[in-house]
């Protein structure tokens, strides 16, 4: 096959006649080859084109605000992304704004402002001083823009291209010497350098790429990257690895993306949400949607002729057609397709993504169970038992069970014992049992006894140390202790179309609260409001129901009430000291009790 030059593709499908083909992987006709004998997925391109054209007015009208962010806050990313959007419709032959002279002035304003905001070392601030990783995010976009404008070759963008070249080469200096903060930053910096190097080869760029990649890709056997994040995998790591595979001729990097997407297949909810409870990043406490994975599923579906990936890509496209994208605006994807036109080939025949499965990700301590419109999550993989810390970059979400039955969603089930203000139950692991799954944890707190004679100081000035709950000048490590222990075990088993959760807490005698948090928008019955707590109820006796649409979850039984088992969730001193909030969004129902006890929660 004879590859089609990008300049020819940019002329548009109306002119080029639909000229893409994708061959079988691993041969001379490897996936991703463009050929005059091939075809274009015209509905796919039309959807992106219409969405991108529709974004132009919004971007132009918001130009002053974007430039103000760049000028006063150093935020280059919005400016780079705005330039990317305007450039995509300017070069694309099917766009209503193709070679629209009215775009040249805003494009020029953007690129000139980006050049003025760049420091002498080639970096931007973006909320962190002279930040290589934050700069890389903008440079990946600007490198893509330069490639599109250069391939288009329009005389009106000649000055813009010259300024972009200056920005990119200047950035290459800082990116090839600077450092990073997080695992995904490494791959974004590599992708940025690969972009620059593809236009102006430089051994400094390739040496830095080689050095970062020599550390190995931070991926578990299960397919999750070390951050376990449904934000950073699709927005940073996967796109960066695909760019590196293409621009630095490292086809094996596709394997990492494929494995991540295969794991993601088991994290999908029927409505397009992605499970995040196991994440080590900020999305562990928020809802994430599948849209950011769109082009990755499409790329691997085409490369490997994978019908499962094709089905997911087609589903995301249908959501886009209904204008239900949640994060990246739909039109912003056009630039990526123009940069990598092989993505516009028709998808292979879709085959069903996994509909019924039990998926146990041992690396993340995560279990996912799917049956029809029901999805169950069991989670016992927080980092807390190992490090005893609440911090950015750690998995600390105390939710250990989630259940979705159609429109009825139990978003979170947590257990909060009031034991020395140590906070929620966080399982040490999850294991398979004969009839289901088992979670467990043991926490302890000490009463500190007098120091042995050899560690006493006449001046009383002991080092500031941590006893596991708080810090004090008590030299805790050298003190003998009198321990109090709390053991918790939860056994989870399917029963009668729902679940039984057998909770055993002991040996210490403490009050506790089981916290069931249902998705906002449904109706609760059988529960009583808790005074002074918004959207919070208590199930005292019998069974409660939660109804959403035609779907109902019945839960219970209640376990009484009273001053010895208050309707209180104790998030722990790590949160309360800083006035932190660990309350999940939604409608909360508390079932209270006092240990030691055994209690069965039923969900039907």
Secondary structure, 3 states (H helix, E strand, C coil): CCCCCHHHHHCCHHHHCCCCCCCCCCCCCCCCCCCCCCCCCHHHHHHHHHHHHHHHHHHHHCHHHHHHHHHHHCCCHHHHHHHHHHHHHHHCCCCCCCCCCHHHHHHHHHHHHHHHHCCCCCCECCCCCCEHHHHHHHHHHHHHHHHHHHHHCCHHHHHHHHHHHHHHHHHHHHHCCCCCCCHHHHHHHHHHHHHHHHHCCCHHHHHHHHHHHCCCCCECCCCCECCCCCCHHHHHHHHHHHHHHHHCCCCCHHHHHHHHHHHHHCCECCCCEECCCCCCCHHHHCCEEHHHHHHHHHHHHHHHCCHHHHHHHHHHHHHHHCCCCCCCCHHHHHHHHHHCHHHHCCCCCCCCCCCCEEEEECCCCEEEEEECCEEEEEECCCCHHHHCCCCCCCCCCCCCEEEEECCEEEEEEEEEECCCCCCCCCCCEEEECCCEEEEEEEEEEEEEEEECHHHCCCCCCCCCEECCCCEECCCHHHEEEEEEEEEEEEEEEEECCEEEEEEEEEECCCEEEEEEEECCCCEEECCEECCCCCCEEECCCCEEEEEECCEEEEEECCCCCCHHHCCCCCCCHHHHCCCCCCCCCCEEEEEEEECCEEEEEEEC
